[in-house]
Every structure is written in C-alpha cells, then in structure tokens.
Amino acid sequence: MGGAEEVMEEDENQWPPWLKPLLREKFFKQCSLHADSHKSECNMYCLDCMDGALCSLCLNHHKSHHAIQIRRSSYHDVIRVSEIQKVLDITGVQTYIINSARVVFLNERPQPRPGKGVTNTCEVCDRSLLDSFRFCSLGCKIAGTSELFKKKPKRSSMTTSDESQSATSSNSNSKKNARKLHQQQQLKKEEGNVDQSFTPSTPPPTSLNYKPTHRRKGIPHRAPFGGSIIQY
C-alpha cells in the first residue's frame, strides 16, 4: 500500500499544483459576482490563487498574479501554446492551429475508432495523431505519464480496416435481407388485393342456355268469298 501511495505522491509532485484544478474547472459560465455585465463570461484562470474560473472584471483583483485565458473550439476548452508553454512542458502533446493561433486542448476527446490509414493515436484515448506526438491533450499527458497508467495495446490500421469492412458487410447484408422481406410482404399484399377484387365476368351464350326468341303472331286475314259477286 505504501508503494502505491509513494507513486501517487510522485505523480502529484511532477506537475504544478494548479494544473489538475485547471483541467477540472468549468469555464464559459456566467460570473456570479458580475452577472449584470456583458463581460461576465468566465474564461480566465489565476495560476496563483487557483480559486476557479474568473471573468475579465474579476481580474482587477489579480493584477499582480499570473492569469491565463481559456478559449473554446468545437465545445472543447483550449489554451494558446504561447501562454501555456511559459509555465508547463507540453512536449508530446499535439498542437492545432485555430483562428491563426496555435493551441492545445485541455482534456481528452475520444474517438469511436481511428480513421483509415491512421498509424498513430493518443496513448490514452486513441484519438488520431500525427506521428511525432503521443497525446492529444494536457489531461491525456498527465494520465499517460503516470506510473499507475496501464498502456492499452494499439490496434493496427489493418485490424481497424478489417473491423470496418466487417461492420459494413454486416450492415449491407441486413439491408438486403430487410429489402427482400419487404418485397415478399408487398408481393403477398398485392396478390391478396387481386384475389379480393377479382369477379367472374358474364359467360357468353352457349347452345345449352340459349333460348330462341318467338315472334308473336298477328291477326289472320281471310280471303274474300270467291263465289259472291254483287252487281248493281
């Protein structure tokens, strides 16, 4: 037990005391002290006081302190390399250029699976990286360099490609089976509709059911008496 405690203490001592509180802090919330101001967004942090996120008006009480500004990219917190590298070694952490400024992310951003052809990923969260980096964020560097961290075996790009192709093939087969079942159900439905709507037509007249039409006789006409000749 003592060995584990010593390792944890060594992990704590290799980082500045403000780093982990900084990574746990929630930024871009409204300042409770200056809620009426349009500058009440909390995006500053004092490395000396470590008393939470600050707004620009709160900095009036930290003029002689070392404060840094947190920015946001795609709902993730970032900090400029020019600011953080003065107080922290960021070797091994991938940097990004956002709005013409080079930044690093504060915390991890996991990916479901690396993209095709990816040869290097973050040692902690498996996010795709350039070959010259080990971590995608400051938080991942803290976790990945700890003596207590167990490194995950990296999946090869071929394994990832095989898994992707297998998933694609499975989805394709499922769609084909569903489409075939739908076609069969539609065919049965159409056949049922034909049987219900079908009615036999009137059969043509035949010699068995044909009855000749009899014309009604007219009034008979009698011939005049041949022997009766009337003279005047």
C-alpha positions as CSV (number, residue, x, y, z in Angstrom):
1,M,0.0,0.0,0.0
2,G,2.9,2.3,0.8
3,G,4.4,1.8,-2.6
4,A,1.2,2.9,-4.3
5,E,1.0,6.0,-2.1
6,E,4.6,6.9,-3.0
7,V,3.9,6.5,-6.7
8,M,0.8,8.8,-6.4
9,E,2.8,11.3,-4.5
10,E,5.5,11.3,-7.2
11,D,2.8,11.8,-9.8
12,E,1.4,14.8,-7.9
13,N,4.8,16.4,-7.5
14,Q,5.8,16.2,-11.2
15,W,3.1,18.7,-12.1
16,P,2.4,22.2,-11.0
17,P,-0.3,22.4,-8.2
18,W,-2.6,24.5,-10.4
19,L,-2.7,22.1,-13.4
20,K,-5.2,19.4,-12.3
21,P,-7.6,22.0,-10.8
22,L,-7.4,23.9,-14.1
23,L,-8.4,20.8,-16.1
24,R,-11.3,20.1,-13.7
25,E,-12.7,23.6,-13.9
26,K,-15.8,24.5,-15.9
27,F,-15.4,27.6,-18.0
28,F,-17.6,29.9,-20.0
29,K,-20.3,30.1,-17.4
30,Q,-21.7,33.4,-16.1
31,C,-19.9,35.1,-13.2
32,S,-22.0,35.2,-10.1
33,L,-20.4,38.5,-9.0
34,H,-20.8,40.4,-12.3
35,A,-23.9,38.9,-13.8
36,D,-25.2,42.3,-14.9
37,S,-22.1,43.0,-17.0
38,H,-21.7,42.0,-20.7
39,K,-18.2,40.8,-19.7
40,S,-19.4,38.3,-17.2
41,E,-18.3,35.2,-19.1
42,C,-15.7,33.2,-17.0
43,N,-12.8,32.3,-19.3
44,M,-9.8,33.3,-17.2
45,Y,-7.9,31.4,-14.6
46,C,-5.4,32.6,-12.0
47,L,-2.5,30.2,-11.5
48,D,-1.5,31.7,-8.2
49,C,-4.9,31.7,-6.5
50,M,-6.5,28.6,-8.1
51,D,-9.9,29.8,-7.0
52,G,-11.9,28.9,-10.0
53,A,-12.9,30.4,-13.3
54,L,-12.8,34.2,-13.5
55,C,-14.4,36.8,-15.7
56,S,-12.4,39.8,-17.0
57,L,-13.8,42.1,-14.3
58,C,-12.6,39.7,-11.6
59,L,-9.0,40.1,-12.9
60,N,-8.9,43.5,-11.3
61,H,-8.2,41.7,-8.0
62,H,-5.4,39.6,-9.7
63,K,-3.4,42.3,-11.4
64,S,-0.1,41.1,-10.0
65,H,-0.9,37.4,-10.5
66,H,-0.2,35.0,-13.4
67,A,-3.6,34.6,-15.2
68,I,-4.2,32.7,-18.4
69,Q,-7.2,32.8,-20.8
70,I,-9.1,29.8,-21.9
71,R,-10.7,29.6,-25.3
72,R,-13.1,27.3,-26.9
73,S,-13.1,25.2,-30.1
74,S,-16.0,23.0,-31.1
75,Y,-17.3,23.0,-27.5
76,H,-13.8,22.0,-26.1
77,D,-11.5,24.1,-24.0
78,V,-8.2,25.1,-25.5
79,I,-5.3,27.4,-24.5
80,R,-2.7,29.1,-26.6
81,V,0.7,27.5,-26.8
82,S,2.3,30.9,-26.4
83,E,0.7,31.2,-22.9
84,I,0.9,27.6,-21.5
85,Q,4.4,26.8,-22.7
86,K,5.8,29.5,-20.4
87,V,4.7,27.6,-17.3
88,L,4.3,24.0,-18.5
89,D,6.2,21.5,-20.5
90,I,3.9,20.4,-23.3
91,T,6.3,18.1,-25.1
92,G,4.5,15.1,-26.7
93,V,1.1,16.9,-26.8
94,Q,-0.3,17.6,-30.3
95,T,-0.9,21.3,-31.1
96,Y,-3.5,22.7,-33.5
97,I,-3.9,25.9,-35.4
98,I,-7.3,27.5,-34.7
99,N,-8.1,31.1,-35.8
100,S,-4.4,31.6,-36.8
101,A,-3.3,30.7,-33.3
102,R,-1.5,27.5,-32.2
103,V,-3.4,25.9,-29.3
104,V,-3.5,22.7,-27.2
105,F,-6.6,21.1,-25.8
106,L,-7.1,20.8,-22.1
107,N,-8.8,17.5,-21.9
108,E,-9.2,14.3,-23.9
109,R,-11.6,13.9,-26.9
110,P,-12.1,10.2,-27.6
111,Q,-12.9,8.8,-31.0
112,P,-15.1,5.7,-31.6
113,R,-12.4,4.3,-33.9
114,P,-9.4,5.7,-35.8
115,G,-9.8,6.6,-39.4
116,K,-8.4,4.5,-42.3
117,G,-4.7,4.7,-42.7
118,V,-4.1,6.1,-39.2
119,T,-0.7,5.0,-37.9
120,N,-0.5,6.9,-34.6
121,T,-3.1,7.5,-31.9
122,C,-3.2,9.0,-28.4
123,E,-1.8,6.6,-25.8
124,V,-4.8,7.3,-23.5
125,C,-8.0,8.0,-25.6
126,D,-7.0,6.6,-29.1
127,R,-7.6,9.9,-30.9
128,S,-5.8,10.1,-34.2
129,L,-2.5,12.0,-34.0
130,L,0.4,13.0,-36.2
131,D,3.4,10.6,-35.9
132,S,5.5,12.9,-33.8
133,F,3.1,13.2,-30.8
134,R,1.9,10.9,-28.0
135,F,-1.0,12.7,-26.5
136,C,-4.0,14.7,-27.8
137,S,-4.4,17.0,-24.7
138,L,-2.8,18.1,-21.4
139,G,-5.1,15.8,-19.5
140,C,-4.0,12.8,-21.5
141,K,-0.4,13.6,-20.9
142,I,-1.0,13.6,-17.1
143,A,-2.7,10.3,-17.3
144,G,-0.4,8.7,-19.8
145,T,2.8,9.6,-17.9
146,S,1.6,8.3,-14.6
147,E,3.3,5.3,-13.1
148,L,-0.1,3.8,-12.4
149,F,-1.3,4.1,-16.0
150,K,-1.6,0.9,-18.0
151,K,-1.0,1.5,-21.6
152,K,-3.6,0.0,-24.0
153,P,-2.4,-2.2,-26.8
154,K,-2.7,-0.2,-30.0
155,R,-4.9,-1.6,-32.8
156,S,-3.2,-1.9,-36.1
157,S,-4.6,0.0,-39.1
158,M,-5.2,-3.3,-40.8
159,T,-7.3,-4.6,-37.9
160,T,-9.2,-1.4,-37.8
161,S,-9.8,-1.7,-41.5
162,D,-11.0,-5.3,-41.2
163,E,-13.4,-4.4,-38.4
164,S,-14.7,-1.5,-40.5
165,Q,-15.2,-3.8,-43.6
166,S,-16.9,-6.4,-41.5
167,A,-19.3,-3.9,-40.0
168,T,-20.0,-2.5,-43.5
169,S,-20.6,-6.0,-44.8
170,S,-22.9,-6.9,-41.9
171,N,-24.9,-3.7,-42.4
172,S,-25.2,-4.3,-46.2
173,N,-26.5,-7.9,-45.6
174,S,-29.0,-6.7,-43.1
175,K,-30.3,-4.1,-45.5
176,K,-30.6,-6.7,-48.3
177,N,-32.5,-9.1,-46.0
178,A,-34.8,-6.3,-44.9
179,R,-35.4,-5.2,-48.5
180,K,-36.1,-8.8,-49.6
181,L,-38.6,-9.4,-46.8
182,H,-40.3,-6.1,-47.6
183,Q,-40.6,-7.1,-51.3
184,Q,-42.1,-10.5,-50.3
185,Q,-44.6,-8.9,-48.0
186,Q,-45.5,-6.4,-50.7
187,L,-46.0,-9.2,-53.2
188,K,-48.3,-11.1,-50.9
189,K,-50.2,-8.0,-50.2
190,E,-50.7,-7.3,-54.0
191,E,-51.8,-11.0,-54.6
192,G,-54.3,-10.7,-51.8
193,N,-55.7,-7.5,-53.3
194,V,-56.1,-9.2,-56.7
195,D,-58.0,-12.1,-55.2
196,Q,-60.3,-9.9,-53.4
197,S,-61.1,-7.6,-56.3
198,F,-61.5,-10.3,-58.9
199,T,-65.1,-11.1,-60.0
200,P,-66.1,-13.6,-62.8
201,S,-67.4,-11.9,-65.9
202,T,-70.7,-12.8,-67.5
203,P,-70.3,-16.0,-69.5
204,P,-71.0,-15.9,-73.3
205,P,-74.2,-17.5,-74.6
206,T,-74.0,-21.2,-75.4
207,S,-76.2,-23.8,-77.1
208,L,-77.3,-25.0,-73.6
209,N,-78.5,-21.7,-72.2
210,Y,-79.6,-20.1,-75.5
211,K,-83.4,-19.8,-76.0
212,P,-84.7,-18.7,-79.4
213,T,-86.9,-15.7,-79.4
214,H,-90.5,-16.4,-80.7
215,R,-92.3,-13.6,-82.5
216,R,-96.0,-13.1,-81.7
217,K,-98.4,-14.0,-84.4
218,G,-100.5,-11.1,-85.9
219,I,-104.3,-11.1,-86.7
220,P,-105.1,-13.6,-89.5
221,H,-106.6,-12.2,-92.7
222,R,-109.3,-14.2,-94.5
223,A,-109.7,-14.2,-98.3
224,P,-113.0,-12.8,-99.6
225,F,-115.8,-15.1,-100.8
226,G,-114.9,-16.2,-104.3
227,G,-118.5,-17.0,-105.4
228,S,-120.2,-14.0,-104.2
229,I,-120.4,-11.3,-107.0
230,I,-122.5,-8.3,-106.3
231,Q,-123.7,-6.4,-109.3
232,Y,-125.6,-3.0,-109.3
